[in-house]
Amino acid sequence: MRWSSASRGSARHASACVPAASVRLQGKTAVITGASTGIGRASALRFAQEGARLVLADVQDAEGEALAQAIARSGGTACFVRADVSRRADNERMIDACVERYGRLDILFCNAGINLPKPLVDSSDDDIDGLLAVNVRGPLYAARHAIPIMLEQPEGGVLLFTASKTGLVAQTDSPVYCASKGAVVLLAKALALDYATRGIRVNALCPGIIDTPMLRRFADAMPDPAAAWTEYRVAQPMGRLGTPEECAAAALWLVSPEAGFVTGVALPVDGGFTAM
């Protein structure tokens, strides 16, 4: 299978974590939310490269459709489903689309999320409700619908949630976001225990500061974007930001058979940030 350079990412650190395809997910199916950009997009490209058939779910229609077409042109299999993960029906519809199209659901990667960089006293009811609807209710709705399907499959399945380093260590001026990501970490751990003997593994991916379109938009909104970018970089023990491709490599391992004895883990991909 040949892949264009765009599917490998352009960051200079990404090439080390995108080896030639080894089809670790051959025959597997996966639903990825928040698939159109950033970590979701990089993971979709990597999962497809490794043989998975994909349902790409997002609210960004044009980007999602373009990604599905790019994967198909490169020899992979993917379709796009518009889904707002804050809505129960949309979560159920994207999962049902995977089963209807591919006959099974092996991997559910709940990656969609939003940020709320505000102190609690400045956060409105709508701010709080909107963030919790996407970051917490979304994974709950999706997992609740996916688990019975996976239990009916002899091979079970894998759930992976994108949490954050802020689900492990707090940061200033983002209490609602921290609370939401802490909830995702414990959701993964609790479900891992509930289904450890029933063929379903559950883990959380905890990215640090990653060079994504969302982070760039956030930096651009700062009074001094260049200074904000420098601050992000120097705060990292490794002296740089992570890449979506590096997060995708970690996600791939967590959902692959190579991690068959790994469940209930919150894996930091943060350049050592949570070690400080």
NUSE-281667 format. One record per residue: residue number from 1; x, y, z of N, C-alpha, C in turn; residue in one letter. Coordinates in steps of 0.1 Angstrom, whole numbers. Example, Ala and Ser with C-alpha at 12.3 -4.5 7.8 and 13.67 -1.06 7.14 Angstrom:
! residues 2
1 132 -57 78 123 -45 78 132 -33 78 A
2 128 -22 71 137 -11 71 129 0 79 S
//
This chain:
! residues 276
1 8 -12 0 0 0 0 9 12 0 M
2 6 22 -9 14 34 -10 7 45 -4 R
3 14 54 3 8 65 10 15 78 6 W
4 7 88 4 13 101 1 20 107 13 S
5 29 116 11 37 123 22 27 130 31 S
6 16 135 26 6 142 35 1 133 46 A
7 0 120 43 -5 110 53 5 108 64 S
8 18 111 62 28 108 72 31 120 81 R
9 25 132 77 27 144 85 40 151 81 G
10 41 164 84 52 171 79 62 175 90 S
11 58 173 103 67 176 114 79 168 113 A
12 91 174 117 103 166 115 105 155 125 R
13 97 155 136 98 144 146 88 133 142 H
14 80 135 132 69 125 130 75 113 123 A
15 85 114 115 89 103 106 94 91 115 S
16 99 94 126 105 83 135 94 74 140 A
17 81 79 140 70 71 146 60 66 135 C
18 64 67 123 55 62 112 63 53 103 V
19 66 40 108 73 31 99 64 26 88 P
20 70 18 79 62 11 69 51 3 75 A
21 40 2 69 28 -5 74 31 -19 77 A
22 27 -24 89 28 -38 92 15 -45 94 S
23 4 -38 89 -9 -43 90 -13 -49 103 V
24 -10 -42 114 -13 -47 127 -28 -47 130 R
25 -36 -39 122 -50 -39 124 -58 -45 112 L
26 -51 -54 105 -57 -61 93 -70 -68 98 Q
27 -81 -66 91 -93 -72 94 -101 -65 105 G
28 -96 -55 111 -102 -48 122 -111 -36 117 K
29 -121 -33 124 -129 -21 121 -127 -11 132 T
30 -129 2 129 -127 12 140 -136 24 137 A
31 -142 30 147 -148 42 147 -139 52 154 V
32 -137 64 148 -128 74 154 -136 87 154 I
33 -138 93 166 -145 106 166 -135 117 167 T
34 -139 129 162 -130 140 161 -119 136 151 G
35 -123 130 140 -114 124 131 -108 133 120 A
36 -114 145 119 -111 153 107 -98 161 108 S
37 -93 164 121 -81 171 122 -73 166 134 T
38 -61 171 135 -52 168 147 -50 154 149 G
39 -51 150 162 -48 136 166 -57 126 159 I
40 -70 130 158 -79 121 151 -76 118 137 G
41 -72 129 130 -68 127 116 -55 118 115 R
42 -45 121 123 -33 114 122 -36 99 126 A
43 -45 97 135 -48 83 139 -55 76 128 S
44 -65 83 122 -72 77 111 -62 72 100 A
45 -53 81 96 -43 77 86 -35 65 90 L
46 -31 65 103 -22 54 107 -30 41 108 R
47 -42 42 114 -50 30 115 -53 24 101 F
48 -56 32 92 -59 28 78 -47 22 72 A
49 -35 28 74 -23 23 69 -20 9 75 Q
50 -25 6 87 -22 -7 93 -34 -17 90 E
51 -43 -13 81 -52 -23 76 -66 -22 81 G
52 -69 -12 90 -83 -11 96 -92 -5 86 A
53 -105 -9 87 -116 -2 79 -122 7 89 R
54 -124 20 84 -128 31 93 -141 37 91 L
55 -147 41 102 -158 51 102 -152 64 108 V
56 -152 75 101 -146 87 105 -158 96 110 L
57 -159 100 122 -170 108 127 -165 122 132 A
58 -172 132 128 -169 146 131 -180 155 127 D
59 -179 167 132 -189 178 128 -184 186 116 V
60 -171 184 113 -165 191 102 -166 182 89 Q
61 -177 185 82 -181 177 70 -170 177 59 D
62 -166 188 55 -157 189 43 -144 182 46 A
63 -138 185 58 -125 178 62 -127 163 63 E
64 -138 159 69 -140 145 71 -142 137 58 G
65 -150 143 49 -152 137 36 -138 136 28 E
66 -131 147 29 -118 148 22 -108 137 27 A
67 -108 135 40 -100 125 46 -104 111 42 L
68 -117 108 42 -121 95 38 -117 92 23 A
69 -118 103 15 -115 101 1 -99 99 -1 Q
70 -92 106 7 -77 105 7 -73 91 11 A
71 -79 85 21 -76 72 25 -80 62 14 I
72 -91 64 8 -96 55 -3 -86 55 -14 A
73 -82 67 -18 -72 69 -29 -59 62 -26 R
74 -55 61 -14 -43 54 -10 -44 39 -8 S
75 -56 34 -10 -58 20 -9 -65 15 3 G
76 -69 24 12 -75 21 24 -90 21 23 G
77 -97 18 34 -112 18 34 -117 27 45 T
78 -125 37 42 -130 46 52 -143 53 46 A
79 -152 56 56 -163 64 52 -165 75 63 C
80 -171 86 59 -174 97 69 -188 97 73 F
81 -190 99 86 -204 100 92 -204 113 100 V
82 -213 122 97 -213 135 105 -219 131 118 R
83 -212 135 129 -217 131 142 -213 142 152 A
84 -223 147 159 -220 156 171 -221 147 183 D
85 -209 145 189 -208 135 200 -216 139 212 V
86 -220 152 213 -228 156 225 -242 150 224 S
87 -246 145 212 -259 139 210 -259 124 211 R
88 -267 118 219 -268 104 220 -271 97 207 R
89 -280 102 200 -284 96 187 -273 96 177 A
90 -265 106 177 -253 107 167 -243 96 171 D
91 -240 94 184 -231 84 188 -236 70 184 N
92 -248 68 186 -254 55 182 -254 53 167 E
93 -256 63 160 -257 62 145 -243 59 139 R
94 -233 65 144 -219 63 139 -215 49 141 M
95 -218 44 153 -215 30 157 -223 20 148 I
96 -236 23 147 -244 14 138 -239 14 124 D
97 -234 26 119 -229 26 106 -217 17 104 A
98 -209 16 114 -197 7 113 -202 -8 112 C
99 -211 -11 120 -216 -25 120 -223 -28 107 V
100 -231 -19 102 -239 -21 90 -230 -22 78 E
101 -219 -14 78 -210 -13 66 -200 -24 66 R
102 -194 -27 78 -183 -37 79 -186 -50 86 Y
103 -198 -50 93 -202 -63 99 -198 -65 113 G
104 -190 -55 119 -185 -57 132 -180 -43 137 R
105 -177 -43 150 -170 -31 156 -159 -36 165 L
106 -147 -34 161 -135 -39 169 -129 -28 178 D
107 -129 -15 173 -122 -5 180 -131 8 180 I
108 -133 13 192 -140 26 193 -130 36 199 L
109 -126 46 192 -116 56 196 -124 69 198 F
110 -127 72 211 -135 85 214 -124 96 216 C
111 -122 103 205 -111 113 205 -116 127 205 N
112 -129 129 201 -134 143 200 -134 150 214 A
113 -131 163 214 -130 170 226 -129 185 223 G
114 -133 193 233 -132 208 232 -125 213 245 I
115 -120 225 244 -113 231 256 -122 242 261 N
116 -119 246 274 -125 258 280 -115 265 289 L
117 -106 273 283 -96 280 291 -101 292 298 P
118 -109 289 308 -115 300 316 -115 296 331 K
119 -113 306 340 -115 303 354 -130 299 356 P
120 -133 291 367 -146 287 369 -156 298 371 L
121 -152 309 378 -161 320 380 -165 328 368 V
122 -157 326 357 -160 332 344 -167 323 335 D
123 -170 310 339 -176 300 330 -191 301 332 S
124 -198 303 321 -213 303 321 -218 289 322 S
125 -231 288 325 -238 275 324 -237 269 311 D
126 -238 277 300 -237 271 287 -222 266 284 D
127 -212 274 289 -198 269 288 -197 255 294 D
128 -201 254 306 -200 242 314 -207 230 307 I
129 -220 233 304 -228 222 298 -223 218 284 D
130 -218 228 276 -213 224 263 -200 216 264 G
131 -191 219 273 -179 212 274 -182 198 279 L
132 -190 197 290 -192 183 295 -200 174 286 L
133 -208 181 277 -216 173 268 -207 166 258 A
134 -197 173 253 -187 167 243 -177 158 250 V
135 -171 163 261 -159 156 267 -163 144 276 N
136 -175 145 282 -179 134 291 -191 126 286 V
137 -201 133 283 -213 126 278 -211 119 265 R
138 -203 125 256 -200 118 244 -194 104 246 G
139 -182 103 253 -177 90 255 -186 80 263 P
140 -194 86 272 -204 77 279 -214 71 269 L
141 -220 80 261 -230 76 251 -224 65 242 Y
142 -212 68 237 -206 59 227 -203 46 233 A
143 -196 46 244 -193 33 251 -205 25 254 A
144 -215 32 259 -227 24 263 -233 17 251 R
145 -233 23 239 -238 17 227 -229 6 222 H
146 -216 9 223 -206 -1 217 -204 -13 225 A
147 -204 -13 238 -201 -24 246 -210 -36 244 I
148 -223 -35 243 -231 -47 240 -227 -53 226 P
149 -224 -45 217 -220 -50 204 -207 -58 205 I
150 -197 -53 212 -184 -60 214 -186 -73 222 M
151 -195 -73 232 -197 -85 240 -202 -96 232 L
152 -209 -93 221 -215 -104 212 -205 -109 203 E
153 -193 -103 202 -183 -107 192 -173 -117 200 Q
154 -169 -128 194 -160 -137 201 -146 -130 204 P
155 -142 -120 196 -129 -113 199 -131 -101 208 E
156 -143 -98 212 -145 -86 220 -142 -73 213 G
157 -134 -65 219 -132 -52 213 -123 -43 222 G
158 -120 -31 217 -112 -22 224 -118 -8 224 V
159 -118 -2 236 -122 12 237 -110 20 241 L
160 -109 32 234 -98 41 237 -104 55 238 L
161 -101 62 249 -106 76 251 -94 85 251 F
162 -95 96 244 -85 107 245 -89 115 257 T
163 -80 115 267 -81 123 279 -71 134 277 A
164 -62 136 286 -52 147 285 -43 146 297 S
165 -32 153 296 -23 154 308 -30 161 319 K
166 -40 169 316 -48 176 326 -58 167 333 T
167 -59 155 328 -67 145 335 -59 138 346 G
168 -46 141 345 -36 135 355 -30 145 365 L
169 -27 157 359 -22 168 368 -30 181 364 V
170 -33 189 373 -41 201 371 -33 212 364 A
171 -40 221 358 -34 233 353 -43 245 357 Q
172 -37 257 357 -45 269 361 -55 273 350 T
173 -65 279 355 -75 286 346 -82 277 336 D
174 -83 264 339 -90 254 331 -97 244 340 S
175 -104 248 351 -109 237 360 -120 228 354 P
176 -128 234 345 -139 226 340 -133 215 330 V
177 -123 220 322 -117 211 313 -109 200 320 Y
178 -102 204 331 -95 194 339 -105 184 345 C
179 -116 189 350 -126 180 356 -131 170 345 A
180 -133 175 333 -138 166 322 -128 155 319 S
181 -115 159 318 -105 149 314 -102 139 325 K
182 -103 144 338 -102 135 349 -113 125 349 G
183 -125 129 345 -136 120 344 -134 109 333 A
184 -128 113 322 -125 104 311 -115 93 316 V
185 -105 98 323 -94 88 328 -101 78 337 V
186 -109 82 346 -116 72 356 -127 64 349 L
187 -133 70 338 -142 62 331 -135 50 324 L
188 -123 53 319 -115 42 312 -111 31 323 A
189 -107 36 334 -103 26 344 -114 18 350 K
190 -126 24 352 -137 17 357 -143 7 347 A
191 -144 11 334 -148 2 324 -138 -10 322 L
192 -125 -7 323 -115 -17 322 -117 -28 332 A
193 -120 -24 344 -123 -34 355 -136 -42 352 L
194 -146 -35 348 -159 -41 345 -158 -52 335 D
195 -150 -50 325 -150 -59 313 -137 -66 311 Y
196 -128 -66 322 -115 -73 320 -116 -87 317 A
197 -126 -94 322 -127 -109 319 -137 -112 308 T
198 -142 -101 301 -152 -103 291 -147 -99 277 R
199 -134 -97 275 -129 -95 262 -128 -81 257 G
200 -131 -71 266 -130 -57 262 -119 -50 269 I
201 -109 -45 262 -99 -36 269 -103 -22 268 R
202 -99 -14 278 -103 0 278 -91 8 284 V
203 -87 18 276 -75 26 280 -78 41 277 N
204 -70 50 282 -71 64 280 -57 69 274 A
205 -57 77 264 -46 84 259 -45 98 265 L
206 -34 102 270 -33 115 277 -23 124 271 C
207 -26 130 260 -17 139 253 -13 151 262 P
208 0 155 260 4 168 265 1 179 256 G
209 10 189 255 8 200 245 12 195 232 I
210 3 194 223 5 188 209 2 199 199 I
211 10 199 189 9 209 178 -3 205 169 D
212 -14 210 173 -27 207 165 -33 220 160 T
213 -42 219 151 -49 231 146 -56 238 158 P
214 -62 230 167 -69 236 179 -59 245 187 M
215 -47 239 190 -37 247 197 -33 259 190 L
216 -31 258 177 -27 270 169 -38 281 169 R
217 -50 277 169 -61 287 170 -61 294 183 R
218 -59 286 194 -58 291 207 -47 301 208 F
219 -35 297 203 -23 306 204 -26 319 196 A
220 -32 318 184 -34 329 176 -44 339 182 D
221 -52 334 192 -61 343 199 -55 351 210 A
222 -43 347 214 -35 354 225 -31 368 220 M
223 -29 377 230 -24 390 226 -10 389 219 P
224 -2 380 222 11 378 216 13 363 212 D
225 8 359 200 8 345 196 22 339 197 P
226 32 347 192 46 341 192 51 338 206 A
227 48 347 215 52 345 229 45 333 235 A
228 32 331 232 24 320 236 30 307 231 A
229 34 307 219 40 295 213 53 292 220 W
230 61 302 222 74 299 229 72 294 243 T
231 62 299 250 58 295 263 54 280 263 E
232 46 276 253 43 262 252 55 253 251 Y
233 64 257 243 76 249 240 85 248 252 R
234 88 259 258 98 259 269 93 252 281 V
235 79 251 282 74 244 294 76 229 293 A
236 80 223 282 81 209 280 95 204 284 Q
237 97 194 292 110 188 295 118 185 282 P
238 112 181 272 119 178 259 122 190 251 M
239 117 202 255 119 214 248 112 216 234 G
240 102 208 232 94 209 220 80 204 223 R
241 71 207 213 57 202 214 57 188 208 L
242 47 180 212 44 168 205 37 169 192 G
243 37 159 184 30 159 171 18 150 172 T
244 8 153 163 -4 143 162 1 129 158 P
245 11 128 150 16 115 146 22 107 158 E
246 28 114 167 33 107 179 22 102 187 E
247 11 110 189 -1 105 196 -7 93 189 C
248 -8 94 175 -14 83 168 -6 70 169 A
249 7 71 170 15 59 172 12 53 186 A
250 10 61 196 6 55 209 -8 49 209 A
251 -17 56 202 -30 51 201 -31 38 193 A
252 -23 37 183 -22 25 175 -18 13 184 L
253 -7 15 192 -3 5 200 -14 1 210 W
254 -20 10 216 -30 7 226 -42 -1 221 L
255 -46 1 208 -57 -6 202 -53 -19 195 V
256 -39 -21 194 -35 -33 186 -33 -45 195 S
257 -33 -57 189 -31 -69 197 -18 -69 205 P
258 -8 -61 201 5 -60 208 2 -56 223 E
259 -9 -48 225 -12 -44 239 -23 -52 245 A
260 -23 -65 241 -34 -74 246 -35 -76 261 G
261 -24 -73 268 -24 -74 283 -25 -60 290 F
262 -29 -50 282 -29 -36 287 -43 -31 288 V
263 -48 -29 300 -61 -23 301 -62 -15 314 T
264 -70 -5 314 -71 4 326 -59 14 327 G
265 -52 16 316 -41 25 316 -44 39 311 V
266 -39 49 318 -39 63 313 -25 66 308 A
267 -22 65 295 -9 67 290 -6 81 286 L
268 4 87 293 8 101 289 16 101 277 P
269 13 110 268 22 112 256 25 127 257 V
270 34 131 265 35 145 270 50 150 271 D
271 59 142 265 73 147 266 79 148 280 G
272 73 141 289 78 141 303 71 151 312 G
273 61 158 307 54 168 315 49 163 328 F
274 42 152 328 37 147 341 47 140 350 T
275 59 139 345 70 134 354 76 145 363 A
276 72 158 360 78 169 368 72 170 381 M
//
